[in-house]
Amino acid sequence: MPFLKLSTNVTIEQSQSEQLLKELSQLLAKETGKPERYVMVQVTGGKAMLFGGSNQPLAYLECKSIGLTAAQAKVLSASLSKLLTSALSLTAERIYIEFSNCPAEFWGWNGSTFG
């Protein structure tokens, strides 16, 4: 049920994208305490984006999960920023992350919901 969507203006090669998807999936499962089999990750690079009036390398992430806590969001913010600064040569000041705690009854899967 955790979902992470990464949009960036950095061009990401196919092999780099595959590795990044894998690393983000494992990180999200670990930090949320959810089985990785429920984790979904999307990575889109090469987007036309500005942050603070500049097109210097940047990233915007949406992170949604059932039962996501403020403490988990804080830890995820640090660990996601660390991973992206390494993998995409971003600075943490150029990364925005939107966290959402979704009620189980509003998260559909397998023809039903989790609630």
Backbone torsions as a table, in degrees:
resi	resn	phi	psi	omega
1	MET	NA	-21.5	173.4
2	PRO	-67.8	138.5	177.9
3	PHE	-130.6	132.0	178.3
4	LEU	-127.6	124.6	179.1
5	LYS	-118.1	121.4	180.0
6	LEU	-111.5	124.8	171.6
7	SER	-120.0	134.9	-179.4
8	THR	-147.6	155.7	174.4
9	ASN	-88.3	-1.6	176.9
10	VAL	-78.1	132.9	175.6
11	THR	-73.8	130.7	-177.5
12	ILE	-119.1	120.6	178.2
13	GLU	-70.6	157.2	-176.5
14	GLN	-55.2	-47.8	-178.8
15	SER	-65.4	-38.1	177.6
16	GLN	-66.4	-39.5	179.3
17	SER	-62.4	-44.0	179.6
18	GLU	-61.5	-42.7	179.3
19	GLN	-67.4	-42.7	180.0
20	LEU	-63.8	-42.5	176.9
21	LEU	-57.3	-45.9	-179.5
22	LYS	-61.9	-46.6	-178.3
23	GLU	-66.5	-41.4	179.0
24	LEU	-65.7	-40.2	179.3
25	SER	-62.2	-46.4	-179.9
26	GLN	-65.6	-40.9	179.6
27	LEU	-63.7	-45.8	-178.9
28	LEU	-63.4	-41.6	177.6
29	ALA	-62.3	-45.8	-178.6
30	LYS	-62.1	-49.8	-173.5
31	GLU	-73.6	-25.2	178.2
32	THR	-93.9	-14.7	-177.6
33	GLY	73.7	20.0	-179.9
34	LYS	-102.0	149.4	176.6
35	PRO	-61.6	138.3	-178.7
36	GLU	-62.1	-23.4	179.5
37	ARG	-63.7	-16.0	177.0
38	TYR	-99.8	-5.6	-175.3
39	VAL	-83.3	135.1	174.8
40	MET	-124.3	135.5	-178.7
41	VAL	-133.3	138.4	176.4
42	GLN	-127.8	132.8	178.6
43	VAL	-125.2	125.1	177.3
44	THR	-128.8	116.6	179.3
45	GLY	-107.8	171.1	176.5
46	GLY	71.0	23.1	-179.3
47	LYS	-80.5	148.8	173.1
48	ALA	-78.5	110.0	-175.5
49	MET	-144.1	148.0	172.5
50	LEU	-127.1	148.5	173.7
51	PHE	-140.9	122.3	-178.1
52	GLY	63.0	30.5	179.6
53	GLY	77.5	7.1	-176.7
54	SER	-123.2	144.8	175.6
55	ASN	-100.5	20.1	172.4
56	GLN	-58.4	157.1	-176.6
57	PRO	-48.1	132.1	-177.2
58	LEU	-151.0	166.9	176.9
59	ALA	-148.6	146.4	173.1
60	TYR	-126.6	129.0	179.8
61	LEU	-123.4	144.4	170.3
62	GLU	-115.7	125.0	-179.6
63	CYS	-124.1	115.9	-177.8
64	LYS	-125.6	142.6	177.8
65	SER	-163.7	153.3	172.7
66	ILE	-72.8	129.8	175.6
67	GLY	74.4	18.8	178.7
68	LEU	-67.2	126.4	-178.1
69	THR	-100.1	163.7	176.8
70	ALA	-62.1	-37.0	179.2
71	ALA	-65.6	-42.4	177.8
72	GLN	-64.2	-40.5	179.6
73	ALA	-60.6	-41.3	-180.0
74	LYS	-64.1	-44.6	178.8
75	VAL	-66.0	-43.6	178.4
76	LEU	-61.8	-39.8	178.9
77	SER	-57.4	-45.4	179.6
78	ALA	-67.0	-47.4	-175.3
79	SER	-72.0	-37.1	176.9
80	LEU	-66.7	-42.8	178.3
81	SER	-61.6	-42.3	179.1
82	LYS	-62.1	-45.5	180.0
83	LEU	-62.5	-44.4	-176.5
84	LEU	-72.6	-32.7	176.7
85	THR	-65.0	-33.8	178.3
86	SER	-77.4	-50.1	-173.3
87	ALA	-73.7	-34.6	-174.1
88	LEU	-118.4	7.0	-179.4
89	SER	55.8	41.6	175.3
90	LEU	-93.8	163.8	168.3
91	THR	-104.9	149.3	-177.1
92	ALA	-58.9	-28.6	179.5
93	GLU	-69.7	-11.8	-178.5
94	ARG	-108.3	21.2	-179.4
95	ILE	-124.0	124.5	170.9
96	TYR	-109.9	139.4	176.9
97	ILE	-131.5	125.8	176.2
98	GLU	-103.2	120.8	179.7
99	PHE	-104.0	139.4	177.6
100	SER	-137.1	132.0	172.6
101	ASN	-97.8	113.9	-177.3
102	CYS	-99.8	130.0	175.9
103	PRO	-61.4	141.0	-176.7
104	ALA	-56.1	-35.0	-178.5
105	GLU	-72.6	-9.5	177.5
106	PHE	-110.4	18.8	177.4
107	TRP	-122.5	109.1	-177.5
108	GLY	-89.1	147.4	176.9
109	TRP	-166.1	139.8	172.4
110	ASN	57.3	37.6	177.0
111	GLY	80.2	8.4	179.6
112	SER	-147.1	-155.4	174.3
113	THR	-129.3	171.5	178.4
114	PHE	-83.7	-8.6	-176.7
115	GLY	-102.8	NA	NA
